[in-house]
Amino acid sequence: MKTRTFGRTGWQVSEIGFGGWGIGGGQWGGADEAESMATLHAALDQGINFFDTADVYGDGLSERLIARLRRERRETFYVATKAGRRLPAQTVAGYSRGNLTAFIDRSLKNLEVDTLDLVQLHCPPTEVYYRPEVFGILDDLVAAGKIRFYGVSVEKVEEALKAIEYPHVQSVQIIFNLFRLRPAQLFFEQAMRRQVAVIARVPLASGLLSGKFTRASQFPADDHRAFNRDGAAFDKGETFSGVDYETGLAAVERLKPLVPKGSTLAQFALQWILAFDAVTCVIPGAKRPAQVADNAAASGRPPLDAATMAAVQEIYDDAIRPLVHHLW
């Protein structure tokens, strides 16, 4: 497993991380706790040392499982959690000192630590990024020893660019994949200039880029891939990267011939993301040990050639760009 430097923190993190939304069970059709723990152990076995979670994933279950992993293993690893989505409604006023402190105190308890490695604002309203006082609260929580570093998880490139104007924002988590190329323009350049870590989330477009789905694929009623395609519960960009399902399936068929011999489409999708130097870590989710092993195997594969990169861009420009590029 190759590592990359995590912004200005001094951390060396695995370039393939672990996305902890699925092991929380909620919005992914449920999860088996024993299998989730086996998957977390498999991640460490594969050399993964960066785990991303949130206080709302399974109402804290994801955090608690990662705490259990820390009890059961001796390896050092980093945990990034998130705060803000526990609010009953997403308002700027909700990002108050009292609320943020309460959310972080709850994560400290769930993760069984005295200091959180990294806390990320969890896709707050755009206006929050224009409120310096919110970032001042996070500075105070660092000074109080409750959090070591903080960053943001964003929906839009605009939000990412605004967030990194604050000097103590250490990382930006953003959707970046074969179906979401806009971050590679201005934002990546600015993040590298400011030495801000970039965490690429939804790298497989909610599994669409695994190549395993068809028109006949069915998703459980409590799976966001069934109920959030039009943004009924949260930003639709989180589900299949905001791409229409049928359009995505067609684009996947065009991508398959580009996959190098010996690689899966999922590994190819992760390789493509890691071809960008601005990306610090990519965080595919996994609910089974075999999935995490498949993801981890993408690290260290030979670089994709220029012709392949150009072919991906052509497919994006033709089939995907008109649908998503201007939205996020």
N, C-alpha and C positions, 0 to 999 in steps of 0.2 A: 504494500500500500504506500503510494507516494504521499508526501505531506506538502503543505503550503503554509506560508506565513500569514497569520490572521491579523491583517492590518497593523496597527501600532501596539497591539497587546503583548507581542513577544511570543504568543502561542504558536506552536507548530501543529497544525490540525490535518487529519486525513482528508485528502481531496474528495473522497466519497464519505459523506456523513450519513446520519440516520435520521429520517423524518418520523417523528413520534405521533403523528395525528392518528394513524390507523390503529395502533395498539391501544389507543384510548377507547376504541370500539364505536363511539358515537359518530354518526354520519358516514360510516363506512360499512354498514351492515353487520355490526357487532364484531367482537373479538374474543378469543379464548385466552384467558390469562396465562395458563401454562404454556401455550404455544407462543404467546407474546414474550414471555420470559426466555424461552428457548431461542427466539429470534434475537433478542437483545444480547444474549450470550454469544450467539453466532456472529453478531456484529463485532464484538470485541475480538473474537477469534480471528476475524478477517482483517484486523488491524484498524478498524474504525475507532476513532477516539473523539468524535464530535457528535453529540446527540441533541437534536432540536425537539422541543416540546412546547406546551402551553398550558396555562392553568385551566383552560376550558376543554382540553382534550379528554373526553370521558369524565368531565367534571373533576379533574385532578388525577384520574387513574393513571394516565400516561406518566405524570410526574412521579407518582408513588411507585410505579414499576421500575422507573429508572433509579429511584432511591434504593429499591431492593437490589438492583444490579450492583450498585456501589457497595452495598453490604456484602454481597456474595463474591465479589472479585477484588483483586488487589491492584489491577491496572489503574493508572491515572487517565481520566478522560474528562472532557469538558461538556457542560450542559448549558444549553441556551434555552431559556423559557420566554414566555411572553405575558404581557399584562394589558388589560383594557377591554377584552371582549366579554368580561363578566357583567359589564354594565347592562341594565335592562334595555337601554336605548343608546345608540352611539351619538353622543353630543359632546361638544367641546367642554361644556361645564362638567361633564363626568370625569374628565381627566384632571381631577383635583388632588391636592396633597393627601387628603384623607383617604380617598378611594385608591390611589396608587399605592400608598403605604399599606393599606389593608390587603390589596391584591398580592403585594410582594411578601408580606408577612405570611400569607396563606401558602405561597409557593415555597418559602423557607421551611415551613412545617412539612409540606408534602415531600420535598426533596431531602429533608432531614439534614440540612446544612445551616451554618451560621451566616454564610455569605453566598449569594447567587453568583455564578460565574458571569453570566450575561443575561440581561433582561432586555427584551425588545418590545417597544410599543406595538400592539397587535392590530395593525391595519386600522388606525383611528381615522376619523373624518379628516379630509384634506386640510381644513382650517387649523387643526392642531399643530401642523408643521409651521404655522405662522404665529405661534404663541410661544415666545421665548420662556415664559414662566413655567411651562410644562417641562422643558428641558432643565430649567433651574431646579425643579423638584427632584429630578433624577440625579442632578449633581449633588444635591443634599443627601440623597439616599446612598450615594457612593461615599460621601464624607462620613455618614453614619455607620458605614461598614456593612450595610445590608446587601449591597450589590457591588461587584468588582468592576464591571463595565456595562455600558448600555448601548443599544442600537435601536433600529426600527425595522419593522416588517411593513412593506408598502404594497399598494395596488398599482400605483401610477409612477411613471418615470418622473413626472413633475414633483411628486412627493419625495422621491429619492434625492433629487437634485436640491430641493429645499432643505431636507434633513441634514445633508452633509455640510451645510453652511455652519451648523452648530459644532464647535470645536471638539466636543467630547463624545460625539456620535462615532462609535468605533466600527459599526457594521450596518449594512443594509441588506435585508432579505427581500428578494424580488423574484417574481415569476420570470424565468428565462429558459426557453427550450426551443426545439425545432419549429414550434408554432408561435413563438413569441420572441421576435428578434430585436424589437426596438431598444431594449436596454443597452445593446452593444454599440449604439451610436454615442451620443454625447455623454450619457451617464457613466459608462465604463471608463471613458477617458478621464472624467472628473474624479471618479472614485480612486483610480490609480494615482492621480496627481496628489490627492489628499491622504493617501495611504489608508483608505477605508476598506475593510473587508467586505466582500460581496458573497452572500449566501444565495445560491440559485435553488429556488423551490419550485414545486410542481414540475420537475424535470421530465417526467414521462406523460405530462398532460392527463393526469388522473388515470393513468394506465393505457390511454389510447395509443401512446407511442411504444407500448410493449408489443404491438402487432397481434395481440391475442383476441381482440374483440371483433365481432362481426355485426351485421344488421340484426341478427337473431339474438345477440347477447342480452341477457336480462340482469337487472340490478335490484337488490332488495329495496323495499319501499323506504327503509330508513337510511339508504345510501344516497349521499348527495348527488351521485351520478344519475339517480332516478328523479330526485325532486328539485334540484337546483340548476338545471340546464338553462333556465331563463332568469336566474337570479332571484328566485322566490324566497330564499332564506338568507343569502349573503351574496357578495359580489359574484356575478356569473363567471368572471374570469378565473375563479378558483376551480371551476368545474370544466374539464377538458380545455383549459386555458381560454375559455370563452368561444371556442370554435364549434360551429354546428357539427353535431355528431356524424351525420352522413358525409359532410365535407371532409371532416377529419379522417374518416375511414378511407375515402378516396385518395387523400394525400398520403396516407400511410402506405398504400399500395405503390405509389410512385417512389416512396423512400426506400422500400425494401430492396430494390436492386443495387442500392448504394452501400449496403451493409457489407463490410469486409468479411472474407471467408473466415469462419471460426468464431464470429461474433453474433450475438443476438441483436435484434433491433433495439431493445432496451439498452444494451451495452453501447451500441452505436450512438444512441441519443445522448448518453452520458459522456462518451468520448467527445462528441461534438461540442458540448457545453464546456468541457475542460480544455478545449483548444483555445479558449479565450483566457489570456493571462490575467485579466481583471477578476476572474472568478476565483474565489478562495476555496470554496467548498460547495458541493452539490448534495442535496439532501433528499434522495428518493426514499419513499416510505416502504415499509415491508411488514407483513404480518406473519410470514413463515420463514424459517431458516434458509430454505432454498432460494427465496427471493433475495435475501440480503447477500447471500454468497454470489448470486448472479450479478447483482449490482456492483459488489466490491471488485469483481473480476474486470470491470471496465478500467480500473486504475492500472496504469503501466502498459496499456495496449499501444502499439505503434501509432504515431500521429496520423491523422487523416490528411490526405494530400489536398493540394489546392483545387484540383478538379472536383473532388468530392464536396468540399466546402462550397464551391461555386454552384454545384448542382443543387445543394440544399437551399441556397439563396434563391435560385430560380424557381423551385417549387413553392417556396414561401411567397415570393413576389407574385406568382401567378394565381395560387389557390387560397392563400391565407391572409396576406397583407390587407386586401380590401375589407376583410371582416373584422380584424382586430387591431391593426397597427395604430389607428387614430384614437382608439378607445383607452388604451392604457400606457 
